[in-house]
């Protein structure tokens, strides 16, 4: 098996920097757009064969070092009885508005509510036949709380911040319940064959360091602490350079770093305690291939020669990204062999 991705997660020596791309199964691929023309988003997520087809599409085109299961961070919220839709952004039918609603939340087993997630991971492992590792993922408790209280994406997510100010006990209870749900969701994927898991804390960056330390970080620590220690965990909080030092104490093996923070600066902030993932600006992928190559090499230079770097974008790939740009990124990473540590 190509294990350079797993080795980099553990800060072990590799022959070259491994590469995968956040949202690598997505709208920049014409074959994915064709698949979406025939099936709505939730049908793709809930049908293992379709989820695996979407997961495999980028690996048929590009020499990537990992596959990530096609799904969505909001899927486990169905276990709490939450109705959701995508149009195309996510919407929660009945956002949480009171502490009594939070207290009433009772999760059903994910194996009953969303068995298709584990089935898709297991099928993807079989289809890949250990060619590359499989990544499972989940949303972090804080980010799920932001959607649950707001009902949809909203700049700054004022509803969850208002809950923190008005009733911190209710927020703490919500995060406790979500931490248990996220842990169950990740454990389901690991049991099905995921070899690495990533926790997306998409909205941690709206928090001050003090509030992150008081609310979001303890919930993430509970999730990571409940998982098997032999499975690397990637924690990604974009637009959160002010939280990097704290995030390095989460228990994650790897920190995702968005494009706003150079990797050499991130390494200094985290003291070399964790591997780093990233962090080419997704907008740089809209440039001509030669410029993409130049920008990718800058990121690799900033990462340095210490073990523990996974090449990726600093956020998800943009739908308008040309295929030629992805090819240029793959070629740039492939040509840069690692020097012995």
BELZIJO-V112089 format. One record per backbone hydrogen bond with DSSP energy under -0.5 kcal/mol. NH is the residue of the N-H (numbers start at 1). CO is the residue of the C=O. Records with the same first field share a line. If there is no record, write none. Layout:
NH: CO ; CO
This chain:
2: 131
3: 1
7: 3
8: 4
9: 5
10: 6
11: 8
12: 7
17: 336
18: 309
20: 311
24: 21
26: 24
29: 26
33: 29
34: 30
35: 31
36: 32
37: 33
38: 34 ; 35
39: 35
44: 40
45: 41
46: 42
47: 43 ; 44
48: 46
50: 47
51: 47
52: 48
53: 49
54: 50
55: 51
56: 52
57: 53
58: 54
59: 56
60: 56 ; 57
61: 57
62: 58
64: 62
65: 19
67: 133
69: 135
71: 69
75: 72
77: 74
78: 75
79: 76
80: 77
81: 78
82: 77
85: 91
87: 89
91: 85
92: 151
93: 83 ; 91
96: 148
102: 98
103: 99
104: 100
105: 102
108: 79
112: 109
113: 109
114: 110
117: 114
118: 114
119: 115
120: 116
121: 117
122: 118
123: 119
124: 120
125: 121
126: 122
127: 123
128: 124
129: 125
130: 125
131: 128
133: 2 ; 65
135: 67
136: 196
138: 198
139: 73
140: 200
144: 140
145: 141
146: 142
147: 143
148: 144
149: 145
150: 146
151: 147
153: 90
157: 154
161: 157
162: 158
163: 159
164: 160
165: 161
166: 162
167: 163
170: 167
171: 167
172: 168
173: 169
174: 170
175: 171
176: 172
177: 173
178: 174
179: 175
180: 176
181: 177
182: 178
183: 179
184: 180
185: 181
186: 182
187: 183
188: 184
189: 185
190: 186
191: 187
192: 188
193: 189 ; 190
194: 189
195: 134
196: 134
197: 232
198: 136
199: 234
200: 138 ; 198
201: 199 ; 236
202: 200
204: 201
206: 203
207: 204
212: 208
213: 209
214: 210
215: 211
216: 211
217: 212
219: 215
220: 216
221: 217
222: 218
223: 219
224: 220
225: 221
226: 222 ; 223
227: 224
231: 228
232: 195 ; 230
234: 197
235: 254
236: 199 ; 234
237: 235 ; 256
240: 237
243: 240
244: 241
247: 243
248: 244
249: 246
250: 247
253: 233
254: 233
255: 275
256: 235 ; 254
257: 277
261: 258
262: 260
266: 262
267: 263
268: 264
269: 265
270: 266
271: 267 ; 268
272: 267
273: 270
275: 253
276: 308
277: 255
278: 310
280: 312
284: 281
285: 281 ; 282
286: 283
287: 284
291: 288
292: 288
293: 289
294: 290
295: 291
296: 292
297: 293
298: 294
299: 295
300: 296
301: 297
302: 298
303: 299
304: 300
310: 276
311: 18 ; 309
314: 280
317: 22
321: 318
322: 285
325: 322
326: 322
327: 323
328: 324
329: 325
330: 326
331: 327
332: 328
333: 329
334: 330
335: 331
336: 332 ; 333
337: 335
338: 15
